């Protein structure tokens, strides 16, 4: 075999190896994508709710989450702030719900103390709230005006609780 044929064969082999590596890399990426798609594939009998950050913004205030949690510095300080910057960049909503579940005992006690009872959520409502706490765009819109008067009263009451207690003792 002459030098030119050998170089040509080596170049072809190099291209083949490069092609195989590129194919393997794309195949690995495709396999990973398929595995992710497999994880996200619908399961018979399962329905994942539509997630609306806008509805979540309204629910965050109306359900009373804002009494203990804050967004944009608006809300309570008894529980962690839920600003987007405090969230994982990408979070599975079930992971978020699992994190809530781990704190359920404390949250329920606080809800009963602060709100007079446990907050009830449908799956869709919880999905919407999760969407809101992960939406920087929707969080920019959150203001005190979002808080219903009955929840705002509870929040005002929380700040004056010691004063109210002192008044009752003097009466």
N, C-alpha and C positions, 0 to 999 in steps of 0.2 A: 504494500500500500504506500502510495507516495505521500509526501508531506501535506499537500493540499487536500487530499482525500481524508487524511487523518484529522486535520484541523476542521474540516467540514463535518466529519463524524462527531468530533468532540463538541463543536458548536451546536450541532443538532441534539446531542446528549444533554448539554447544558440547558438548552431551551426546553427539552423534555423534562428535565429535573425541575427547572423553574416553573414550568407549566404545572407539573405535578404538585409542587409546593403551593402554588397559587390555587390550584384546584382543591388541594387538601384544606387550605385555609378557608376558601369559600365554602367548602363542604362542611368544615367545622362550624363556620358562622351559620350556615343553613341548618345544621343539626341543632345548634343552640337556639336558633329562631324557631325551629320546629318544636323543640322541647318547651320553649316559652309558650308557643301557640298551644301545645298540648296541655300545659298547665292552665291556660286561659280558655280552653275549649269548653263550650257549654256542656253541661251534664243534664241528661234527661231528667225532667222534673224540677230543675233549678232555674230560678229567675233572678237575675241580678238587677237591682233597681237602677233607674236613670239617676245620675248624681247632678244636682243643680246647686252650684255655689251661691247663686242669688237666693234661692229658697233657704239654703243653709244659713245665710246671713240673717235672715228674718227669724229663723228658728233658734239660732244661737241666743238671740235677745229674748224672744217670746217664751221659750221653754225655761229660761232662767239660768242658762249656762254662764251668762255674763255676770251673774251675782258673785261667782267665785273665780272665774277665769276672765282674762282680759285679752283684747285685740286692740292694737294701736294705743295702748295705755288706757283704754276705756273698759272698765269693769273691775271685778274684784281682784284681790291679791291673796286670797286664801288658797288658791290652787295655781298651778303653773299657767303662765301666759301661753296663749295658743297662736301667736303670730307666726306667719309663714317661716320667718327666719329661725324659729325654734323647731321646725318640723324637719324630718328626713327629706332629702331632695325628691326621692321617689318612695312612696309608701303604699303598700297594699292596704286597702281599707279594712280588711279583716285583721291585719296586724295592728292597725290603730284601735279597732274595737277590742282586740285582745289586751292591748295596753290599758284601755279603760276598764276592762274586766278585772285586771290585776288590782286596780285601785277602787273597785266597786264598793267595798265595805265602807271605806272612808267617805267616798262620794255620796253614798246613800245617807250616811249619818249627817253629813253636812247639808244635804238637800232637805232632810227632815228638820234640821235645826234652823236653817236659813229660809227655806221656802214653805215649810209646814207639811211637806210630804215628798215622796220620791217622784222624780221626773219620769214620765212614761214616754218612750220613743217607739215609733214603728220602725221597721227596717229601712223604709224609704227616708224617714226623717233623719235617722242616724247617718245614712249615706249622704244626705244633703249637708248635714253639719260637717261631716268629714271632708266633703268637697270644699266647703267654705274655709275650713282651717288650712287647706292646702292651696288656696287660690289668692295669690298676691293681688291680682286685679280686683277681686271682689272685696278683699279686706280693705283696700284703699277707700272703698265706699262706706265702710262701717263708721257710723257716728252715734252720738248720744241720741239723736233723733230716731234711731232704729229701736231704742228701748221702750217698750210699752209702759204707760204710766204706772200700772200695778207692779211691774218689775222695778221701775225706777224708785217707787216708794219703798220697796224692800231694800234696795241699795242705799237709799237715804237713811232708812231705819238702822241699817247695819253700822253706819258711821256714827249715829247718835245713841247707840245702845247703852253706853255707860251713862250718858246724861239722863236718858229716860229712867234708868235704874235708880240713879241718885234722886230724881224727882219723886219717884214712888216711895222711896225710903223717907223723904221729908214730909210727905202728905199724910 
